[in-house]
Amino acid sequence: ENKWSELDKLNPEFSRLLLEKWNLLEWRLVRERLRFTRDAYTDYFRDIPRTRLLQLAVRKNRLVRIGKEEFEKLDDLNKVALIFHEGVSELYFELLKDCRDIDETSGPTGKIVSMLFKNRSSDESLTFQSMIESLLNPKCQKVR
């Protein structure tokens, strides 16, 4: 089963919103090497020194620039995961743009994408569903 079908079965509203965001993004493979990152997302890469994590994609406004050389080294599953990550990140920031306490790292979107791309137990599936629900229905202090 592909990841899109899995996500659509899990939460059709989320997959519809994600598709809308993807269609608004402009994608570019670029020959330049992107910068190293110290993003909070490094919790997923505990064995890698923080100074060695290279960004594979940079999203600014609606433009997503992906480092061509690094992208081509990825297997197909990780290419798909990267594209999902950029779409989920765009959706995350759109849905939470009015929240004062928004986490501006890639951590929250990384958690959602990693849960989608792992074999989940039934407990983890419930956690994944609640993560998506909390994203779609944010409970946060609004910026005035």
N, C-alpha and C positions, 0 to 999 in steps of 0.2 A: 504494500500500500504506500502511495506517495505521501509526503509530508503535508501537501496542500489538502488532500482528501481527509487526512487524519485531523488536521486543524479545523476543516469545515464541519466535520462530524461533531467535533468537540464543542465548537462555538461558532455557528454560522455568522453571527453578527461581527465577531472579531475578524473572521476571514474576509468578510465583505469590506469592512473598514480598511483592513490591511491591503487588499487589492486596490481600493481607491487611492491609498497613499502611494503604492507602487506605481500606479499609472500617472501620478503627478511628478514622480522623480525623473530626473534626467541622468542617465548612466553613461560614464566615460571610463574606458580603460586608458590609463596614462602610462607613459614610459618612465616618468620620474619615480624615484624611490621616495616613499612617504616617510614621515618622521617616526622616531621611537616614541612610545607612550608610557606613561606612568599611571594610567587610568585605574580606577578601583576594580575594574573587571579582572585584574591580575589575581584575585582570589582563586580563579579557576586554573591558574597556571603557577601554583606555588613552587614548583620545582625549577622554574625559569627565573633568572635574576630580572628584577623589574626593569633594569636598563637594557634588556635584550628583547623586549616585546616591540615588534614593529607593526605599525598600523598597516592594515591591508586596504582600508577604505576610509575616506574622509568625506563627510556629508556637510555641505554648507548651503544653507537655504534649500533649494530643491535639487542641487547638483551633487551627485555622488561620484567621486573620483576613486577609482580602484587601481592600485598598483599592478600593472600588467604582468611584470616578471614574477612577483610573488603569487598573484592569483593563478597563474598558469602552473605553479608548483603544487597547488591544492588538488586533492582528489575531488570527484564530482560531489560527494556528500558535503564536504567542507565549502565548496563553492556555493552550493545551495544554502548552506547555513549562513554564510556571509551575506548573501542577498536577503535572506529572511531577516537577519540582524539589522540591516539598514532600513528595511521597511518597518519593522517593529519599533525601531528607534524613532523614526519619523512619526509614527502613530503615537508613541508614548509622549513625545514632546508636544504634539498637537492636543492630545486629550488632557494633559496636565499643565498646559501653558498658563493657566490662571492660578496655579497653586504656588503658595509661598515657599513650601518646604520640599520642592521638587529635587530629586537626586539628579544632578546634571552629568553624571558619569554614565558609562555604558553598562554599569552593573545591573540595574533592573532589567534592561532589555536582554542583556547577556543571560540572565537567569531564565527568562522566558524561552529564549531560543535554545539554550542548553537542555531545558526540560523537554522541549519538543523533539530534539534530536537524540534523546537517550531512550533506552528501553525502560519504561516506567512501571513500577509496581502499582497496584490499585491505590495504595495510599498516596504515592507520588502523583498519580493521575488526578486525585482530588486536590492535591496541593497546586498542581498545574492549573486546574480549572479555577481555583480560587484566585490564583495570580492574575489570570485573564479577567475574571470578574472584577477584581479590585482595580485593574487598569481601566476597564470600561466604565466603572462607577466609582471615581475617585472620591475619597473622603479626606479632604485636606483643607487647610486654611487658605482662603482665596486672597489673592493680591488685591489691594484696594486701589 
